[in-house]
């Protein structure tokens, strides 16, 4: 596979995910995450909060859409959130 073919596949996947996870704004979910991350002082917490808030922002779009997601199921999003929280909790309990 050529670099150009890989980049085309990346672009196609990004468009599919954007259709599932935002109202079309490219940075919408990252902007939402930024405001929540600022609540935390420790860098280690900010990493987990970034993953969690980005997933929550995506989930908000999925749950408010009339169309089923084309990439990842709503259930998968809840599983991801659970896993991120468990990982964060285990990191902070050490």
HELIX and SHEET records of a PDB file:
HELIX    1   1 UNK A    3  UNK A   21  1                                  19    
HELIX    2   2 UNK A   28  UNK A   37  1                                  10    
HELIX    3   3 UNK A   43  UNK A   64  1                                  22    
HELIX    4   4 UNK A   74  UNK A   92  1                                  19    
END                                                                             
